[in-house]
Amino acid sequence: MKQCLLCGQTIMAGQRTNPISDATGPHEAHWECLLRSALGGIGHLEDHQRWCQEVGDPDGGRSYRQSALEVAEWVRVHGHDPE
């Protein structure tokens, strides 16, 4: 079974992924994990001052994968700039 390069969890059948490479070669990552890597964790989006500056946890106490899923939902609700 393949694992997401970013969160380390197993990529299950039917989950959307994208190719990603590192020094060890080609891999796959959940699309939500890639989105999280670009935008920052859910803690960063919800309260940057608290989670990033004070606590030092941009995922707001969640796992990387859970944070990624919440970031995807945040984008669905709040939208994004087209540029």
ChimeraX attribute file (.defattr): number of C-alpha atoms within 10 A of each C-alpha:
attribute: neighborCount
match mode: 1-to-1
recipient: residues
	/A:1	6
	/A:2	12
	/A:3	15
	/A:4	22
	/A:5	20
	/A:6	19
	/A:7	18
	/A:8	13
	/A:9	14
	/A:10	13
	/A:11	18
	/A:12	13
	/A:13	7
	/A:14	6
	/A:15	10
	/A:16	12
	/A:17	17
	/A:18	13
	/A:19	13
	/A:20	15
	/A:21	11
	/A:22	8
	/A:23	5
	/A:24	6
	/A:25	7
	/A:26	10
	/A:27	16
	/A:28	18
	/A:29	24
	/A:30	27
	/A:31	18
	/A:32	23
	/A:33	26
	/A:34	22
	/A:35	16
	/A:36	22
	/A:37	14
	/A:38	9
	/A:39	15
	/A:40	19
	/A:41	30
	/A:42	27
	/A:43	23
	/A:44	21
	/A:45	19
	/A:46	15
	/A:47	13
	/A:48	19
	/A:49	14
	/A:50	15
	/A:51	20
	/A:52	18
	/A:53	12
	/A:54	9
	/A:55	13
	/A:56	15
	/A:57	17
	/A:58	23
	/A:59	24
	/A:60	21
	/A:61	15
	/A:62	15
	/A:63	12
	/A:64	21
	/A:65	20
	/A:66	17
	/A:67	24
	/A:68	27
	/A:69	19
	/A:70	20
	/A:71	26
	/A:72	21
	/A:73	14
	/A:74	15
	/A:75	13
	/A:76	10
	/A:77	9
	/A:78	9
	/A:79	10
	/A:80	9
	/A:81	5
	/A:82	4
	/A:83	3
